[in-house]
Amino acid sequence: MSLQWLIVGGGIHGVHIAARLIGEAGVDRSKIRIIDPGENLLERWQSCTEVTGMTHLRSPSVHNLAIEPMSLSFFGESLNVPKSALYAPPYDRPHLNFFNEHCSRVIGYFGLEELHIRGLVVSCSVTCEEAIVEVSTGEKISSDNVVLAIGAGDQPMWPEWSKGMGDLVHHIFHSGFSGWPIKEERIAVVGGGISAGQVALRLQDEGHEVHLVSRHEMKEHQFDSDPGWLGPKYMAGFEKEKDLSKRRQLISGARHRGSVPPDVNHSLTESIGNGGIKFYESGVSSIDKHQDSANLNLADGTSIQIDRVLLATGFMPKRPGGKMVDQLITESQLPCAECGYPIVDTDLCWHPRLYVSGPLAELEIGPSSRNISGARRAAKRIVRVARKKSIDVV
């Protein structure tokens, strides 16, 4: 198999980049593959959004996986259904099922499932001549170029007090999560962001006794970073800043971590007000496990009797990719900033054979790098590279 582009990661970023390489850069489909451990592309995205009970996206309709930004809107018009059935105000945020159906159409149109190699990348090496990736199946694949489109999904944040609790404590973003209650229970949801809020609301709707525990009050923001970071309003200054430590500070300051959009905040406020959800503004100090239940002990002295804890505490802030990326950095002497993240050029090139997207690209793309909008911006740069390399070959 002689490949031009091998994409590691079959999530939002990997799928969009593959579609753009085929449909915009003109790369032959036979020269592209996507490696991902899921049975299907976007499997991780679908499982994570399903468990939270998400009804619609936080981002607007122009942030989709097709080449054209208006593709999702045109698809909606073709369905001949009321706009309210497809979008939530404001900013025409697509309903999840509608968005997922559009993603399936993009995947089908470009035949991306046929390019999917199911497996986990265990090692990657790059030389002047080629990149070689070894998959958990034992297969070794050579490609002219590799794109690391790896998310943070493999590193959910487990607080110290939660470790070793067996089936009592589950993280909603843990791979293979199976901790959703099948009968009515007393459940503590730990976390203060949109995922925690959505999970609490879903549990309430299903008839559970819900306790929402957050270290801070609900922080309301429409988006997880200001829209000004998508254009020159803020990015012009970001790009002029050459000190990567200061870029990291800008990224950290720009992100509204642990925030909820107004509609979720409104539903939570209403549910907390009528007693449907009990809210505690406190950290967790410990958990006492009994035979048939447990007590969740909070830092403010409160103790909550519960049957189960669901963590919605997000992901570790460290660089994703684990041992595979660690080994790649060491063996190929790839440059990293003080924070551990890749130092790449404006083409997202980490090595002449290696490119990045998602979290790994955020020192170049900025605060939106992990989002759908970040996938679109990364893909635009990688397409530019692919076109140039194609010209150089000719």
C-alpha positions as CSV (number, residue, x, y, z in Angstrom):
1,M,0.0,0.0,0.0
2,S,1.6,3.3,-1.1
3,L,-0.1,6.2,0.7
4,Q,0.3,10.0,0.3
5,W,-1.6,10.9,3.5
6,L,-2.3,8.8,6.6
7,I,-4.5,10.4,9.2
8,V,-4.3,9.2,12.8
9,G,-7.7,9.8,14.4
10,G,-11.2,9.2,13.0
11,G,-13.0,11.9,14.9
12,I,-14.2,15.3,13.9
13,H,-10.8,16.5,12.8
14,G,-9.7,13.4,11.0
15,V,-12.9,13.1,9.0
16,H,-13.0,16.7,8.0
17,I,-9.3,16.7,7.0
18,A,-9.8,13.5,4.9
19,A,-12.8,15.1,3.1
20,R,-10.9,18.2,2.3
21,L,-7.8,16.4,1.0
22,I,-10.0,14.4,-1.4
23,G,-12.5,17.0,-2.4
24,E,-10.4,20.2,-2.3
25,A,-6.8,19.2,-2.6
26,G,-7.6,16.5,-5.2
27,V,-5.7,13.7,-3.5
28,D,-6.7,10.3,-4.9
29,R,-8.9,8.3,-2.4
30,S,-6.7,5.3,-2.8
31,K,-3.8,7.3,-1.4
32,I,-5.5,8.2,1.9
33,R,-6.2,6.1,5.0
34,I,-7.7,7.0,8.4
35,I,-6.6,4.9,11.5
36,D,-9.0,4.9,14.4
37,P,-9.9,2.2,17.0
38,G,-13.6,2.7,16.7
39,E,-15.9,0.4,14.7
40,N,-17.0,3.4,12.7
41,L,-15.6,6.8,12.1
42,L,-16.9,9.4,14.6
43,E,-17.7,6.7,17.0
44,R,-16.1,8.5,20.0
45,W,-17.9,11.7,19.1
46,Q,-21.2,9.9,19.0
47,S,-20.8,8.0,22.2
48,C,-19.7,11.1,24.2
49,T,-22.5,13.3,22.9
50,E,-25.1,10.5,23.5
51,V,-24.2,10.0,27.1
52,T,-24.5,13.7,28.0
53,G,-27.9,13.9,26.5
54,M,-26.8,16.7,24.3
55,T,-29.7,17.9,22.1
56,H,-27.9,20.5,19.9
57,L,-24.4,21.7,19.4
58,R,-22.9,24.7,21.1
59,S,-21.4,26.0,17.8
60,P,-23.3,27.5,14.8
61,S,-24.2,25.6,11.6
62,V,-21.3,26.9,9.5
63,H,-19.0,24.7,11.7
64,N,-19.6,21.4,10.0
65,L,-17.5,18.7,8.4
66,A,-18.3,19.4,4.7
67,I,-16.0,21.4,2.5
68,E,-18.5,24.3,2.1
69,P,-19.4,26.1,5.3
70,M,-23.1,26.5,4.1
71,S,-23.4,22.8,3.3
72,L,-25.3,22.0,6.5
73,S,-27.8,24.9,5.9
74,F,-28.4,23.7,2.3
75,F,-29.0,20.1,3.6
76,G,-31.5,21.5,6.0
77,E,-33.4,23.4,3.3
78,S,-33.6,20.2,1.3
79,L,-35.5,18.4,4.1
80,N,-38.6,20.7,3.8
81,V,-39.1,20.8,7.6
82,P,-39.6,23.8,9.9
83,K,-36.3,25.5,10.8
84,S,-37.1,25.0,14.5
85,A,-36.9,21.2,14.0
86,L,-33.2,21.6,12.9
87,Y,-31.7,24.4,14.8
88,A,-31.8,25.9,18.3
89,P,-31.5,29.7,18.8
90,P,-29.3,31.7,18.8
91,Y,-26.8,31.4,16.0
92,D,-28.6,28.5,14.2
93,R,-27.0,25.8,16.4
94,P,-27.8,22.4,14.8
95,H,-29.7,19.7,16.6
96,L,-27.4,16.8,17.2
97,N,-29.3,14.2,15.1
98,F,-29.4,16.6,12.2
99,F,-25.7,17.3,12.5
100,N,-24.9,13.6,12.8
101,E,-27.0,12.8,9.7
102,H,-25.0,15.5,7.8
103,C,-21.7,14.0,9.0
104,S,-22.9,10.6,7.7
105,R,-23.6,12.1,4.3
106,V,-20.1,13.7,4.2
107,I,-18.5,10.4,5.1
108,G,-20.7,8.6,2.5
109,Y,-20.1,11.1,-0.3
110,F,-16.3,10.8,0.0
111,G,-16.4,7.0,0.8
112,L,-14.4,7.6,4.0
113,E,-15.5,4.4,5.8
114,E,-13.8,2.4,3.0
115,L,-10.6,4.2,4.0
116,H,-10.9,3.4,7.7
117,I,-8.3,1.1,9.2
118,R,-9.6,-0.1,12.6
119,G,-6.8,-0.1,15.2
120,L,-4.8,1.9,17.6
121,V,-1.5,3.4,16.6
122,V,1.2,2.1,18.9
123,S,4.2,3.7,17.3
124,C,5.1,6.3,14.6
125,S,8.5,7.1,13.1
126,V,9.4,9.7,10.6
127,T,12.5,10.0,8.3
128,C,13.4,12.2,5.4
129,E,11.9,9.6,3.0
130,E,8.7,8.4,4.7
131,A,6.6,8.0,7.8
132,I,5.9,4.6,9.2
133,V,3.0,3.8,11.6
134,E,2.6,0.6,13.5
135,V,-1.0,-0.4,14.3
136,S,-2.2,-2.5,17.3
137,T,-3.1,-5.3,14.8
138,G,0.6,-5.6,14.0
139,E,0.4,-4.0,10.6
140,K,3.0,-1.4,9.6
141,I,1.9,1.3,7.2
142,S,4.1,3.6,5.2
143,S,3.0,7.0,4.0
144,D,4.5,10.1,2.5
145,N,2.8,12.2,5.2
146,V,1.0,11.6,8.5
147,V,-1.5,13.9,10.2
148,L,-1.9,13.5,14.0
149,A,-5.6,14.4,14.5
150,I,-5.6,13.2,18.1
151,G,-8.1,14.5,20.6
152,A,-7.9,14.4,24.4
153,G,-10.5,11.7,24.7
154,D,-8.0,9.1,25.9
155,Q,-7.2,11.1,29.1
156,P,-10.3,11.9,31.2
157,M,-9.6,13.7,34.4
158,W,-10.0,11.4,37.5
159,P,-9.8,13.3,40.8
160,E,-7.7,11.5,43.4
161,W,-10.6,10.8,45.7
162,S,-12.4,8.9,42.9
163,K,-9.7,6.4,42.1
164,G,-10.2,2.7,43.2
165,M,-13.9,3.0,43.8
166,G,-14.9,0.3,41.2
167,D,-18.4,0.5,39.9
168,L,-19.4,3.2,42.3
169,V,-17.6,6.0,40.4
170,H,-17.7,6.3,36.6
171,H,-16.2,9.0,34.2
172,I,-18.7,9.7,31.5
173,F,-15.9,10.2,28.9
174,H,-14.0,7.0,29.8
175,S,-13.6,4.8,26.8
176,G,-16.2,2.0,27.0
177,F,-18.3,3.9,29.6
178,S,-21.0,1.7,30.9
179,G,-22.0,3.4,34.1
180,W,-25.4,4.8,33.2
181,P,-28.0,3.8,35.7
182,I,-30.7,1.3,34.6
183,K,-33.0,1.9,37.5
184,E,-33.8,4.9,39.7
185,E,-30.9,5.9,41.9
186,R,-29.4,8.7,44.0
187,I,-26.7,10.1,41.7
188,A,-24.0,12.7,42.3
189,V,-22.8,14.4,39.1
190,V,-19.4,16.0,39.7
191,G,-18.4,18.9,37.4
192,G,-19.2,22.5,36.6
193,G,-19.4,22.7,32.8
194,I,-21.8,22.0,30.0
195,S,-21.3,18.2,30.1
196,A,-22.1,18.1,33.8
197,G,-25.1,20.3,33.4
198,Q,-26.5,18.2,30.5
199,V,-25.9,14.9,32.3
200,A,-27.7,16.3,35.4
201,L,-30.7,17.4,33.3
202,R,-30.9,14.0,31.5
203,L,-30.8,12.1,34.8
204,Q,-33.5,14.3,36.2
205,D,-35.7,13.7,33.1
206,E,-35.2,10.0,33.7
207,G,-36.5,10.1,37.2
208,H,-33.3,10.0,39.3
209,E,-32.5,11.9,42.5
210,V,-29.7,14.2,41.2
211,H,-27.0,16.0,43.2
212,L,-24.8,18.3,41.1
213,V,-21.5,19.1,42.7
214,S,-19.3,21.9,41.3
215,R,-16.3,23.8,42.7
216,H,-17.8,27.0,41.4
217,E,-21.1,28.6,40.6
218,M,-22.5,28.1,37.1
219,K,-20.5,30.3,34.7
220,E,-22.6,31.4,31.7
221,H,-20.9,31.8,28.2
222,Q,-22.5,31.2,24.9
223,F,-19.3,29.7,23.5
224,D,-16.3,28.1,25.1
225,S,-14.2,31.0,23.8
226,D,-15.0,34.4,22.3
227,P,-15.8,34.3,18.6
228,G,-13.2,36.9,18.1
229,W,-10.6,34.1,18.3
230,L,-11.9,32.8,15.0
231,G,-10.7,35.8,13.1
232,P,-8.2,38.7,13.2
233,K,-9.9,40.5,16.1
234,Y,-7.8,38.4,18.5
235,M,-5.8,36.1,16.3
236,A,-3.8,38.9,14.8
237,G,-2.2,39.7,18.1
238,F,-1.8,36.0,18.9
239,E,0.1,35.3,15.7
240,K,2.4,38.3,16.3
241,E,3.3,36.9,19.7
242,K,6.4,34.8,19.2
243,D,6.9,33.8,22.9
244,L,5.1,30.4,23.1
245,S,4.7,30.6,26.9
246,K,2.7,33.8,26.4
247,R,0.7,32.1,23.6
248,R,-0.1,29.4,26.2
249,Q,-1.2,32.0,28.6
250,L,-3.5,33.6,26.0
251,I,-5.0,30.2,25.2
252,S,-5.7,29.5,28.9
253,G,-7.2,32.9,29.5
254,A,-9.4,32.7,26.4
255,R,-11.1,29.4,27.2
256,H,-14.2,29.5,29.3
257,R,-13.5,26.2,30.9
258,G,-16.3,24.9,33.1
259,S,-18.9,27.1,31.5
260,V,-22.5,26.5,30.3
261,P,-24.4,28.3,27.5
262,P,-27.5,30.3,28.4
263,D,-30.1,27.7,27.5
264,V,-28.5,25.0,29.6
265,N,-27.9,27.5,32.5
266,H,-31.6,28.5,32.3
267,S,-32.8,24.8,32.5
268,L,-30.4,24.1,35.4
269,T,-31.5,27.3,37.3
270,E,-35.1,26.3,36.9
271,S,-34.5,22.7,38.0
272,I,-32.4,23.7,41.0
273,G,-35.0,26.3,41.9
274,N,-37.8,23.7,42.0
275,G,-35.7,21.1,43.8
276,G,-35.4,18.7,40.8
277,I,-31.6,19.0,41.0
278,K,-29.8,19.7,44.3
279,F,-26.8,21.9,43.7
280,Y,-23.6,22.1,45.9
281,E,-20.9,24.7,45.3
282,S,-18.0,22.8,46.8
283,G,-15.1,20.5,46.1
284,V,-15.1,16.8,47.1
285,S,-12.9,15.7,49.9
286,S,-13.6,11.9,50.1
287,I,-16.0,9.2,49.5
288,D,-17.1,6.5,52.0
289,K,-18.3,3.3,50.5
290,H,-20.9,1.2,52.3
291,Q,-22.5,-2.1,51.4
292,D,-25.5,-0.7,49.5
293,S,-24.7,2.9,49.1
294,A,-22.0,5.6,49.8
295,N,-21.5,9.0,51.3
296,L,-19.9,11.7,49.2
297,N,-18.1,14.1,51.6
298,L,-17.7,17.6,50.4
299,A,-15.0,20.1,51.4
300,D,-17.6,22.4,53.1
301,G,-18.6,19.6,55.5
302,T,-21.7,18.4,53.7
303,S,-22.2,14.7,53.2
304,I,-24.5,13.3,50.5
305,Q,-25.8,9.8,50.5
306,I,-25.7,8.4,47.0
307,D,-25.7,5.2,45.0
308,R,-23.5,6.3,42.2
309,V,-21.1,9.1,41.1
310,L,-20.8,10.2,37.5
311,L,-17.7,12.3,36.8
312,A,-18.0,15.1,34.2
313,T,-14.7,16.6,35.1
314,G,-13.3,16.9,31.6
315,F,-9.9,15.9,30.4
316,M,-6.3,16.1,31.6
317,P,-4.6,19.3,30.4
318,K,-1.5,17.4,29.3
319,R,-0.4,16.8,25.7
320,P,-2.5,14.0,24.2
321,G,-1.1,11.0,22.4
322,G,0.5,9.2,25.3
323,K,3.5,6.9,24.9
324,M,3.2,6.9,21.1
325,V,3.7,10.7,20.9
326,D,6.3,10.7,23.7
327,Q,8.4,8.1,21.8
328,L,7.9,9.9,18.5
329,I,9.2,13.2,20.1
330,T,12.3,11.4,21.6
331,E,13.3,9.4,18.6
332,S,12.8,12.2,16.0
333,Q,13.9,15.0,18.3
334,L,10.7,17.0,17.6
335,P,10.6,20.5,19.0
336,C,8.2,21.2,21.9
337,A,7.3,24.3,23.9
338,E,7.7,24.5,27.7
339,C,4.1,23.3,28.1
340,G,5.0,20.1,26.2
341,Y,3.0,20.9,23.1
342,P,4.4,20.8,19.5
343,I,6.2,23.8,18.0
344,V,4.9,23.8,14.5
345,D,5.1,26.2,11.6
346,T,2.1,28.0,9.9
347,D,1.4,24.9,7.8
348,L,1.1,22.9,11.1
349,C,4.2,21.0,10.1
350,W,6.1,19.4,13.0
351,H,8.4,17.5,10.7
352,P,8.5,17.5,6.8
353,R,6.5,14.3,7.0
354,L,4.3,15.1,10.0
355,Y,1.4,17.5,10.6
356,V,-0.9,18.1,13.5
357,S,-4.5,19.1,14.2
358,G,-6.7,19.5,17.3
359,P,-5.0,20.0,20.7
360,L,-1.5,19.3,19.2
361,A,-2.0,22.4,16.9
362,E,-3.2,24.9,19.4
363,L,0.0,26.9,19.8
364,E,-0.5,27.8,16.1
365,I,-4.3,27.7,15.7
366,G,-5.1,29.2,19.1
367,P,-8.0,28.7,21.6
368,S,-10.4,27.3,19.0
369,S,-8.0,24.5,17.9
370,R,-9.9,21.7,19.5
371,N,-13.3,22.6,18.1
372,I,-15.0,22.0,14.8
373,S,-13.9,25.5,13.7
374,G,-10.3,24.5,14.6
375,A,-10.7,21.4,12.4
376,R,-11.7,23.6,9.5
377,R,-8.8,26.0,10.0
378,A,-6.3,23.2,10.3
379,A,-7.7,21.4,7.2
380,K,-7.3,24.6,5.2
381,R,-3.6,24.7,6.0
382,I,-3.1,21.0,5.4
383,V,-4.9,21.3,2.0
384,R,-2.5,24.1,1.1
385,V,0.4,21.8,1.9
386,A,-1.1,18.9,-0.1
387,R,-1.6,21.1,-3.2
388,K,2.0,22.4,-3.0
389,K,3.4,18.9,-2.6
390,S,1.3,17.7,-5.6
391,I,2.7,20.5,-7.7
392,D,6.3,19.7,-6.6
393,V,5.8,16.1,-7.6
394,V,4.6,17.0,-11.0
